[in-house]
Amino acid sequence: MTVTVKGTAKDEIEDGAYVDVVVKVGAIKILQKEFDVCEEARNANASLQCPVQEGNHEVTQSVDLPKEIPPAPFKVSVRGYTVDDEDLACVDIEIDFRPKRGLLGLGW
């Protein structure tokens, strides 16, 4: 899966910034984890590294997803915080891994 993120940093983002990620299928929470933003960027060889300067930024990153992901709709909540625990970002994403049906589902 390839993800493109566009955003504006109003202040410098320093080492120690982190995100809390919650993934749900329906009402069932299947993942809740904290990630170090800068460490994840380093490990992924992302085009944008810490410290991130003020201004507009765009990052495109490809990630390999496990084949075991069930064919279901997921809700992903991401809350980001600075090293000083100030709000950094808030993103809610809906991803649907169910197979898409063709428009002509005619059974002759």
DSSP file (Angstrom, degrees, kcal/mol; ACC not computed):
  #  RESIDUE AA STRUCTURE BP1 BP2  ACC     N-H-->O    O-->H-N    N-H-->O    O-->H-N    TCO  KAPPA ALPHA  PHI   PSI    X-CA   Y-CA   Z-CA
    1    1 A M              0   0    0      0, 0.0    62,-3.1     0, 0.0     2,-0.5   0.000 360.0 360.0 360.0 138.2    0.0    0.0    0.0
    2    2 A T  E     -A   62   0A   0     60,-0.2     2,-0.4     2,-0.0    60,-0.2  -0.939 360.0-168.7-112.0 130.8    1.3    3.5   -0.8
    3    3 A V  E     -A   61   0A   0     58,-2.9    58,-2.8    -2,-0.5     2,-0.5  -0.956   7.8-162.4-120.9 134.1    0.3    6.4    1.3
    4    4 A T  E     -A   60   0A   0     -2,-0.4     2,-0.5    56,-0.2    56,-0.2  -0.977   9.3-169.0-115.2 126.3    0.8   10.1    0.6
    5    5 A V  E     -A   59   0A   0     54,-3.0    54,-2.5    -2,-0.5     2,-0.4  -0.961   3.4-173.7-117.6 127.5    0.6   12.5    3.5
    6    6 A K  E     +A   58   0A   0     -2,-0.5     2,-0.3    52,-0.2    52,-0.2  -0.964  21.8 140.2-118.0 137.2    0.5   16.3    3.1
    7    7 A G  E     -A   57   0A   0     50,-2.4    50,-3.0    -2,-0.4     2,-0.5  -0.986  44.5-115.9-164.6 171.8    0.6   18.6    6.0
    8    8 A T  E     -A   56   0A   0     -2,-0.3     2,-0.7    48,-0.2    48,-0.2  -0.980  18.2-149.2-121.6 122.8    1.9   21.8    7.4
    9    9 A A  E     -A   55   0A   0     46,-3.0    46,-2.9    -2,-0.5     3,-0.1  -0.821   8.8-171.6 -89.0 116.9    4.3   21.9   10.4
   10   10 A K  S    S+     0   0    0     -2,-0.7     2,-0.3    44,-0.2    -1,-0.2   0.725  76.1  17.5 -81.2 -21.1    3.5   25.1   12.3
   11   11 A D  S    S-     0   0    0     42,-0.1     2,-0.1    44,-0.1    44,-0.1  -0.903 103.0 -76.2-138.2 166.9    6.6   24.5   14.6
   12   12 A E        -     0   0    0     -2,-0.3     2,-0.6    42,-0.1    41,-0.2  -0.426  41.3-136.8 -64.3 138.6    9.7   22.3   14.3
   13   13 A I  B     -B   52   0B   0     39,-2.4    39,-2.2    -2,-0.1     2,-0.2  -0.900  29.2-166.2-100.7 118.8    9.0   18.6   15.0
   14   14 A E    >   -     0   0    0     -2,-0.6     3,-1.7    37,-0.2    24,-0.2  -0.546  31.7 -75.3-105.2 164.9   11.8   17.3   17.2
   15   15 A D  T 3  S+     0   0    0      1,-0.2    -1,-0.2    -2,-0.2    68,-0.1  -0.305 116.1  47.2 -52.0 139.4   13.0   13.8   18.2
   16   16 A G  T 3  S+     0   0    0      1,-0.4    -1,-0.2    -3,-0.1     2,-0.1   0.217  75.0 134.0 105.4 -13.1   10.6   12.5   20.8
   17   17 A A    <   -     0   0    0     -3,-1.7    20,-1.7    19,-0.1    21,-0.6  -0.427  34.5-179.5 -65.3 146.3    7.4   13.3   18.9
   18   18 A Y  E     -CD  36  81C   0     63,-2.3    63,-3.1    18,-0.3     2,-0.4  -0.947  22.8-141.2-146.5 163.8    5.0   10.3   19.0
   19   19 A V  E     -CD  35  80C   0     16,-2.5    16,-2.8    -2,-0.3     2,-0.5  -0.978   9.4-144.0-128.4 144.4    1.7    9.1   17.8
   20   20 A D  E     -CD  34  79C   0     59,-2.9    59,-2.3    -2,-0.4     2,-0.4  -0.941  23.9-164.7-101.5 124.7   -1.0    7.0   19.5
   21   21 A V  E     -CD  33  78C   0     12,-3.0    12,-2.4    -2,-0.5     2,-0.4  -0.941  10.6-175.8-116.9 131.3   -2.6    4.7   16.9
   22   22 A V  E     -CD  32  77C   0     55,-2.4    55,-3.0    -2,-0.4     2,-0.4  -0.996   4.9-167.6-124.9 128.8   -5.9    2.8   17.5
   23   23 A V  E     -CD  31  76C   0      8,-2.6     7,-2.6    -2,-0.4     8,-1.5  -0.967  10.0-179.0-118.1 130.7   -7.3    0.4   14.8
   24   24 A K  E     -CD  29  75C   0     51,-2.7    51,-2.6    -2,-0.4     2,-0.5  -0.953  25.6-157.0-128.4 147.3  -10.8   -0.9   15.0
   25   25 A V  E >  S-C   28   0C   0      3,-2.5     3,-2.0    -2,-0.3     2,-0.3  -0.975  82.1 -43.4-115.5 111.0  -13.0   -3.3   13.0
   26   26 A G  T 3  S-     0   0    0     -2,-0.5    49,-0.1    47,-0.5    46,-0.0  -0.529 124.4 -26.7  63.2-129.7  -16.5   -2.2   13.9
   27   27 A A  T 3  S+     0   0    0     -2,-0.3     2,-0.6    -3,-0.1    -1,-0.3   0.428 116.6 104.2 -93.6   0.5  -16.5   -1.7   17.6
   28   28 A I  E <   -C   25   0C   0     -3,-2.0    -3,-2.5     2,-0.0     2,-0.6  -0.739  65.0-143.3 -92.1 120.9  -13.7   -4.1   18.2
   29   29 A K  E     +C   24   0C   0     -2,-0.6    -5,-0.3    -5,-0.2     3,-0.1  -0.707  24.5 171.4 -80.7 119.8  -10.2   -2.6   19.0
   30   30 A I  E     +     0   0C   0     -7,-2.6     2,-0.3    -2,-0.6    -6,-0.2   0.580  64.6  21.9-106.6 -13.0   -7.6   -4.8   17.3
   31   31 A L  E     +C   23   0C   0     -8,-1.5    -8,-2.6     2,-0.0     2,-0.3  -0.957  49.0 170.6-154.8 135.6   -4.6   -2.5   17.9
   32   32 A Q  E     +C   22   0C   0     -2,-0.3     2,-0.3   -10,-0.2   -10,-0.2  -0.908  27.3 150.8-141.4 115.8   -3.5    0.2   20.2
   33   33 A K  E     -C   21   0C   0    -12,-2.4   -12,-3.0    -2,-0.3     2,-0.4  -0.997  39.5-133.2-149.8 147.7    0.1    1.2   20.0
   34   34 A E  E     -C   20   0C   0     -2,-0.3     2,-0.4   -14,-0.2   -14,-0.2  -0.870  24.9-166.6-101.1 134.9    2.4    4.2   20.5
   35   35 A F  E     -C   19   0C   0    -16,-2.8   -16,-2.5    -2,-0.4     2,-0.7  -0.966  23.4-127.8-123.2 138.6    5.0    4.9   17.8
   36   36 A D  E  >  -C   18   0C   0     -2,-0.4     4,-2.6   -18,-0.2   -18,-0.3  -0.773  21.9-151.3 -80.4 115.3    8.0    7.3   17.9
   37   37 A V  H  > S+     0   0    0    -20,-1.7     4,-2.1    -2,-0.7    -1,-0.2   0.909  91.4  43.8 -57.9 -48.6    7.5    9.4   14.8
   38   38 A C  H  > S+     0   0    0    -21,-0.6     4,-2.3     2,-0.2    -1,-0.2   0.891 113.7  50.0 -69.1 -40.0   11.2   10.1   14.2
   39   39 A E  H  > S+     0   0    0      2,-0.2     4,-2.7     1,-0.2    -1,-0.2   0.916 111.3  49.2 -64.1 -43.1   12.3    6.5   14.9
   40   40 A E  H  X S+     0   0    0     -4,-2.6     4,-1.8     1,-0.2    -2,-0.2   0.901 110.6  50.8 -63.0 -40.5    9.7    5.2   12.5
   41   41 A A  H  <>S+     0   0    0     -4,-2.1     5,-2.4    -5,-0.2     4,-0.4   0.911 112.2  47.1 -63.4 -42.2   10.8    7.7    9.8
   42   42 A R  H ><5S+     0   0    0     -4,-2.3     3,-1.3     1,-0.2    -2,-0.2   0.940 112.1  49.2 -63.5 -47.1   14.4    6.6   10.2
   43   43 A N  H 3<5S+     0   0    0     -4,-2.7    -1,-0.2     1,-0.3    -2,-0.2   0.810 114.2  45.9 -63.7 -30.3   13.6    2.9   10.1
   44   44 A A  T 3<5S-     0   0    0     -4,-1.8    -1,-0.3    -5,-0.2    -2,-0.2   0.428 105.9-126.1 -91.4   0.4   11.5    3.4    6.9
   45   45 A N  T < 5 -     0   0    0     -3,-1.3    -3,-0.2    -4,-0.4    -4,-0.1   0.895  42.7-171.4  52.5  41.4   14.1    5.6    5.2
   46   46 A A      < -     0   0    0     -5,-2.4    -1,-0.1    -6,-0.2    15,-0.1  -0.221  33.1-120.9 -63.4 153.5   11.4    8.2    4.8
   47   47 A S  S    S+     0   0    0     13,-0.3     2,-0.5     1,-0.1    -1,-0.1   0.696 101.2  59.3 -70.6 -18.0   12.1   11.2    2.6
   48   48 A L  S    S-     0   0    0     -7,-0.1     2,-0.3     4,-0.0    -2,-0.1  -0.961  71.5-179.2-115.7 124.4   11.4   13.5    5.6
   49   49 A Q        -     0   0    0     -2,-0.5   -11,-0.1     2,-0.2    -2,-0.0  -0.823  29.5 -57.2-122.2 159.2   13.5   13.1    8.7
   50   50 A C  S    S+     0   0    0     -2,-0.3   -36,-0.1   -12,-0.2     2,-0.1  -0.517 108.4  51.6 -78.5 149.0   13.6   14.7   12.1
   51   51 A P  S    S-     0   0    0      0, 0.0     2,-0.5     0, 0.0   -37,-0.2   0.509  79.8-161.2 -74.7 141.7   13.9   17.4   13.0
   52   52 A V  B     -B   13   0B   0    -39,-2.2   -39,-2.4    -2,-0.1    -2,-0.1  -0.803  14.4-135.1 -91.7 124.7   11.1   18.5   10.6
   53   53 A Q        -     0   0    0     -2,-0.5   -44,-0.2   -41,-0.2   -42,-0.1  -0.321  30.2 -84.8 -76.1 159.6   11.3   22.2    9.9
   54   54 A E  S    S+     0   0    0    -44,-0.1     2,-0.2   -46,-0.1   -44,-0.2  -0.240  86.6  58.0 -54.8 149.7    8.2   24.6    9.9
   55   55 A G  E    S-A    9   0A   0    -46,-2.9   -46,-3.0   -44,-0.1     2,-0.3  -0.667  90.1 -32.0 125.1-175.9    6.3   24.7    6.6
   56   56 A N  E     +A    8   0A   0    -48,-0.2     2,-0.3    -2,-0.2   -48,-0.2  -0.608  56.9 179.2 -83.8 138.8    4.5   22.5    4.1
   57   57 A H  E     -A    7   0A   0    -50,-3.0   -50,-2.4    -2,-0.3     2,-0.4  -0.974  17.3-165.6-139.9 152.1    5.6   19.0    3.6
   58   58 A E  E     -A    6   0A   0     -2,-0.3     2,-0.4   -52,-0.2   -52,-0.2  -0.989   9.2-177.6-138.9 130.8    4.6   16.0    1.5
   59   59 A V  E     -A    5   0A   0    -54,-2.5   -54,-3.0    -2,-0.4     2,-0.5  -0.996   8.4-166.3-130.2 131.2    5.7   12.4    2.1
   60   60 A T  E     +A    4   0A   0     -2,-0.4     2,-0.4   -56,-0.2   -13,-0.3  -0.979  17.2 173.2-115.7 127.8    4.9    9.3    0.0
   61   61 A Q  E     -A    3   0A   0    -58,-2.8   -58,-2.9    -2,-0.5     2,-0.4  -0.997  22.7-145.7-138.2 136.5    5.7    6.0    1.6
   62   62 A S  E     -A    2   0A   0     -2,-0.4     2,-0.4   -60,-0.2   -60,-0.2  -0.843  19.5-173.4 -99.9 139.0    5.0    2.4    0.6
   63   63 A V        -     0   0    0    -62,-3.1     2,-0.5    -2,-0.4    -2,-0.0  -0.981  23.3-126.6-131.4 144.2    4.4   -0.2    3.2
   64   64 A D        -     0   0    0     -2,-0.4    -2,-0.0   -62,-0.0   -62,-0.0  -0.780  26.2-151.9 -88.2 129.4    3.9   -3.9    3.0
   65   65 A L        -     0   0    0     -2,-0.5     2,-0.0     1,-0.1    -2,-0.0  -0.799  23.7-102.8-101.9 144.0    0.7   -5.1    4.6
   66   66 A P    >   -     0   0    0      0, 0.0     3,-1.3     0, 0.0    -1,-0.1  -0.341  20.6-133.4 -62.4 143.4    0.3   -8.6    6.1
   67   67 A K  T 3  S+     0   0    0      1,-0.3    -2,-0.0    -2,-0.0     0, 0.0   0.680 100.7  72.8 -69.5 -16.3   -1.6  -11.0    4.0
   68   68 A E  T 3   +     0   0    0      2,-0.1    -1,-0.3     0, 0.0    -3,-0.0   0.469  63.6 124.4 -79.8  -0.3   -3.6  -12.0    7.1
   69   69 A I    <   -     0   0    0     -3,-1.3    -4,-0.0     1,-0.1     0, 0.0  -0.438  65.3-124.1 -61.8 123.6   -5.6   -8.7    7.1
   70   70 A P        -     0   0    0      0, 0.0     2,-1.8     0, 0.0    27,-0.2  -0.351  22.9-104.0 -70.2 151.3   -9.2   -9.8    7.0
   71   71 A P  S    S+     0   0    0      0, 0.0    27,-0.2     0, 0.0    25,-0.0  -0.552  81.2 112.0 -75.0  86.5  -11.5   -8.4    4.2
   72   72 A A  S    S-     0   0    0     -2,-1.8    25,-2.3    26,-0.1     2,-0.4  -0.951  73.8 -91.4-150.8 163.2  -13.3   -5.8    6.4
   73   73 A P  E     - E   0  96C   0      0, 0.0   -47,-0.5     0, 0.0     2,-0.3  -0.704  43.1-161.7 -82.6 135.3  -13.6   -2.1    6.9
   74   74 A F  E     - E   0  95C   0     21,-3.9    21,-2.4    -2,-0.4     2,-0.5  -0.878  12.5-151.2-116.6 147.4  -11.1   -0.6    9.4
   75   75 A K  E     -DE  24  94C   0    -51,-2.6   -51,-2.7    -2,-0.3     2,-0.5  -0.987  14.6-166.6-116.5 127.3  -11.2    2.7   11.3
   76   76 A V  E     -DE  23  93C   0     17,-3.3    17,-3.0    -2,-0.5     2,-0.5  -0.958   3.4-166.9-118.1 126.0   -7.8    4.1   12.2
   77   77 A S  E     -DE  22  92C   0    -55,-3.0   -55,-2.4    -2,-0.5     2,-0.5  -0.955   5.5-173.6-113.7 125.0   -7.4    6.9   14.7
   78   78 A V  E     -DE  21  91C   0     13,-3.2    13,-2.7    -2,-0.5     2,-0.5  -0.977   5.1-178.4-122.6 122.8   -4.0    8.7   14.9
   79   79 A R  E     -DE  20  90C   0    -59,-2.3   -59,-2.9    -2,-0.5     2,-0.3  -0.981  12.7-160.2-121.3 119.9   -3.2   11.3   17.5
   80   80 A G  E     -DE  19  89C   0      9,-3.0     8,-2.8    -2,-0.5     9,-1.2  -0.761   8.2-174.2-105.7 147.6    0.2   12.9   17.4
   81   81 A Y  E     -DE  18  87C   0    -63,-3.1   -63,-2.3    -2,-0.3     6,-0.2  -0.975  21.9-120.4-138.4 148.9    2.0   14.7   20.1
   82   82 A T    >   -     0   0    0      4,-2.6     3,-2.1    -2,-0.3   -64,-0.1  -0.236  44.1 -94.2 -75.7 173.1    5.2   16.7   20.4
   83   83 A V  T 3  S+     0   0    0      1,-0.3    -1,-0.1     2,-0.1   -66,-0.0   0.756 131.1  54.5 -59.4 -24.4    8.1   15.7   22.8
   84   84 A D  T 3  S-     0   0    0      2,-0.1    -1,-0.3     3,-0.0     3,-0.1   0.204 121.7-109.1 -94.7  14.4    6.4   18.2   25.2
   85   85 A D  S <  S+     0   0    0     -3,-2.1     2,-0.3     1,-0.2    -2,-0.1   0.725  71.3 143.7  64.5  25.1    3.0   16.3   24.9
   86   86 A E        -     0   0    0      1,-0.1    -4,-2.6     2,-0.0    -1,-0.2  -0.690  63.2 -86.9 -89.8 150.3    1.4   19.2   23.0
   87   87 A D  E     +E   81   0C   0     -2,-0.3    -6,-0.3    -6,-0.2    -1,-0.1  -0.290  51.7 164.7 -57.5 135.2   -1.1   18.3   20.2
   88   88 A L  E     -     0   0C   0     -8,-2.8     2,-0.3     1,-0.4    -7,-0.2   0.686  59.0  -9.0-119.5 -44.7    0.7   17.7   16.9
   89   89 A A  E     -E   80   0C   0     -9,-1.2    -9,-3.0     2,-0.0    -1,-0.4  -0.992  44.6-161.3-158.2 155.6   -1.8   16.0   14.6
   90   90 A C  E     +E   79   0C   0     -2,-0.3     2,-0.4   -11,-0.2   -11,-0.2  -0.928  21.5 167.1-144.2 115.0   -5.2   14.4   14.6
   91   91 A V  E     -E   78   0C   0    -13,-2.7   -13,-3.2    -2,-0.3     2,-0.5  -0.996  17.0-168.9-135.8 132.4   -6.2   12.0   11.7
   92   92 A D  E     -E   77   0C   0     -2,-0.4     2,-0.4   -15,-0.2   -15,-0.2  -0.989  16.0-175.3-119.1 127.9   -9.1    9.6   11.4
   93   93 A I  E     -E   76   0C   0    -17,-3.0   -17,-3.3    -2,-0.5     2,-0.5  -0.949  16.9-156.5-126.4 140.2   -8.9    7.2    8.4
   94   94 A E  E     -E   75   0C   0     -2,-0.4     2,-0.4   -19,-0.2   -19,-0.2  -0.982  15.4-177.8-114.8 126.3  -11.3    4.6    7.1
   95   95 A I  E     -E   74   0C   0    -21,-2.4   -21,-3.9    -2,-0.5     2,-0.6  -0.989  10.7-158.9-125.7 129.4   -9.8    1.8    5.0
   96   96 A D  E     +E   73   0C   0     -2,-0.4    -2,-0.0   -23,-0.3   -21,-0.0  -0.930  13.9 176.4-113.7 114.2  -11.9   -0.9    3.4
   97   97 A F        +     0   0    0    -25,-2.3    -1,-0.1    -2,-0.6     3,-0.1   0.278  43.1 119.7 -97.8   9.4  -10.2   -4.2    2.5
   98   98 A R  S    S-     0   0    0    -27,-0.2   -26,-0.1     1,-0.1    -2,-0.1  -0.470  76.7 -96.9 -71.6 147.3  -13.3   -5.9    1.3
   99   99 A P        -     0   0    0      0, 0.0     2,-0.4     0, 0.0    -1,-0.1  -0.357  38.7-121.3 -63.0 143.4  -13.2   -7.1   -2.3
  100  100 A K        -     0   0    0     -3,-0.1     2,-0.3    -2,-0.0    -3,-0.0  -0.706  21.4-137.4 -87.5 135.9  -14.8   -4.6   -4.7
  101  101 A R        -     0   0    0     -2,-0.4     4,-0.1     1,-0.1     2,-0.0  -0.688  22.4-111.0 -90.4 146.3  -17.7   -5.9   -6.8
  102  102 A G        -     0   0    0     -2,-0.3     3,-0.3     1,-0.1    -1,-0.1  -0.318  22.5-118.2 -69.1 157.9  -18.0   -5.1  -10.4
  103  103 A L  S    S+     0   0    0      1,-0.2     2,-0.9     2,-0.0    -1,-0.1   0.784 108.4  59.3 -68.5 -27.1  -20.8   -2.8  -11.6
  104  104 A L        +     0   0    0      1,-0.1     2,-1.0     2,-0.1    -1,-0.2  -0.631  59.1 158.9-105.3  74.4  -22.2   -5.5  -13.8
  105  105 A G        +     0   0    0     -2,-0.9     2,-0.4    -3,-0.3    -1,-0.1  -0.281  22.1 154.9 -88.8  49.6  -22.9   -8.3  -11.3
  106  106 A L        -     0   0    0     -2,-1.0     2,-0.8     1,-0.0    -2,-0.1  -0.627  34.6-154.0 -83.9 131.6  -25.4   -9.9  -13.6
  107  107 A G              0   0    0     -2,-0.4    -2,-0.1     1,-0.1    -1,-0.0  -0.876 360.0 360.0-104.7 102.2  -26.1  -13.6  -13.2
  108  108 A W              0   0    0     -2,-0.8    -1,-0.1     0, 0.0    -2,-0.0   0.437 360.0 360.0 -89.1 360.0  -27.2  -15.0  -16.6
